[in-house]
Amino acid sequence: MGRNVTEFIQNLRYEEIPDDVLAVMRRSLLDTVGVAAIGSTTRIGGIVKEFVRMQMPAGEGTPASRLLFSGLTVSPMGAAMAGAFTIDSVDAHDGYSKVKGHAGSGVFPAVIAVVDDLRRQGQEISGRDLLVALTIAYEVGYRSGLCMHGTVPDYHTSGAWTAVGAAAAVAHLLKLNTEEIQHALGIAEYHGPRSQMMRCIDHPTMLRDGVGWGSPTGVSAAYMAQQGFTGAPAITAEGDDAEPYWNDLGERWEVNNTHYKAYPVCRWAHPAIDAVHDLMREHNISSSEIERARIKTFHYATRLAGHAPKTMDELTYALAYPFAIMAVHGEIGPLQLQESILSDPEVQRISLATELVDDEHYTRISTDKRWADVTLYLNDGREVQSDARTPRGDPDNPLSDKEISEKFHLLADDVIGITRAEEIEQCIAKVSSDDFDIDHLLTLITASAD
């Protein structure tokens, strides 16, 4: 029998966390910081930074936290909100396919915001403490999300359940008692943004995955519970319906199902992007040889139409266009995240010539994984087809530590400089050691990117 969720949140210790789980947390820490760095350059990041500066400032003698890669100081809620929107503005952060969403983009900025304030107040926090808080946030968030998807008909954004994970981690950091933790979870779940994910898929805008409101909701829930505010029981963490999702808590770790993205677009597009990348190389094909293409995939992925996106938000939730970017450029990185890519004539041609096929079999099996296959129809009459495949970066086909490092530098180096990026990587590598300097890491990831 697993641990009670409130006892798990209150008493989890570093020594109880398996090494493989800690390894995931270290990878996610580096990966998420890299996404935050490039996210600080986006229009979404800029708008929300200015919003929280004006609407959520830190008052004299009140909790205060620095924004990621900004240098500004606001309230912890404001820092969590801006950080979540910033990370989510570049769809390159970690996730978990079965829970249909992403933990790091919502829980990491919440944890960092509160840790920054607690260190300002003089509370001792080690790197091991940071890893414990992140582990709690991911594990509680994932299980809350699995329960939500398993018991509620609507497909809700990650913000709905990362709010609960963030509240759990902040409750641990604030050393709340059992009753306060229960209220914190209940407040976060009740106030969490149960926004419908497919609305953002069908109408891509800056709303994204709901974590921009889920993260500050989790932070505020813990602070409110600390002050005596009460909340209804969190039905995704307690009760008979939730029990199957929590009965092995602390014995089996959902954290180990975390995947990492090779490309900064919706993961539903990744199997097709991987497929065209490999086909082009295996058959030595140039994009000029492609007359048309067909992507056969699961239903939700076909909703990522995006044959002619007009904004970067539409590109993020597209399938045909990023597929075409890979066919033409052979990569999807920072250079392809510029708005000029939206008017690339060869990418536009391939995208408009790409057919999306809603396949019943792939829809049925795309639960723990995401499936697709690709056929390229060439000008000389040849047809080349990929095998059915799932994305790179899944736990059974992981990105290596070297690839995670390369991705971090690809996203961060041009924004904050190679020297600072290397210093962040070296600092995170020591997060479990006695000589880890949390204040130094906080300074590195909150100082302005300029």
Disulfide bonds with the S-S distance in Angstrom:
none
